[in-house]
Amino acid sequence: MILTRAKKELITNWARSYWDAIHPYSAGGAYVNMMMDDEGQERVRASYRQNYERLAQIKAKYDPDNFFHVNQNIMPARA
């Protein structure tokens, strides 16, 4: 199946409008393994909500140089 530009735009627009319609009813957060690379650190932080700071402290203790930084990364807390 070949995905034409018109079909791609139609599917993309449908997905975005679907998300806009259901997002007000969501519990917030996200499943980070399904996030795209370009969603940014703020989206990662929002996904973990109140747990992010605690996880950043743990990351600072066990991975202060951020060796494990692939995918949706939790940045080590700064001292």
N, C-alpha and C positions, 0 to 999 in steps of 0.2 A: 504494500500500500504506500503510495506516495503522498506525503503531507504537503499540500500546496500552501502558499503564503496565505491565501484567503482562508483556508481551513485552519491554519495555525492561529491566525488572528481571531477567528470565531471561537475556537477552543480556549484560547488564552482569555478572551473577554468573558466567556462563560464562567471560567474558573474564578476570575477576579470578582465578578458580580456575585457569584455564589458565596465566596468568602466574605464579601462585604455584607451580604444579607444575614449570614449566620453568626458572624463574629460578635455582635452585641449579646448573644445568648451563650457564648462560650465561657468556660471557667478561667480562661487566660492560659498563659504558658504555651508550650509547644513541645513536640517530640523532636529533640535536637538532631537525631540521626536522619531525619527527613528534611532538614534544612539545606538550602543551597549555600554555596560558598560566599555569595555576595550579600547575604542578609545582615552581616555585620555583628560587631560585638554587643551592641545594645540589644539586639534580638536575642542573643544567647543569654545575656543578663536577665532579660525579661522572662525568658523561658524557665529559668531556675528560681525566679522571684526571690522570696526572702531567704532561700538557701544559698544564693550565689556567694555572698560574703563569706559564709562558713566554708564553702568549697574552695574559694580563693585562698583562704588561710591554710587549708589542708594542702593545696597545690604549692603554696609557698614553702611549706615544710618539706614535702616529699619531692617536689620538682621545681626548685627555685629558679633554675635556668630555662624553664619552659621547654625542655627537651621534647615532651609529648605535646605537640602543638598542632597536630594535623586535625582536620575536620573542625567542628565547632568547639573552639578552645575556651577553657576557663583560664583567664590570666592569673598568674600568681599574685597574691596581695603584696603590696609594697610595704616595707617596714616603716 
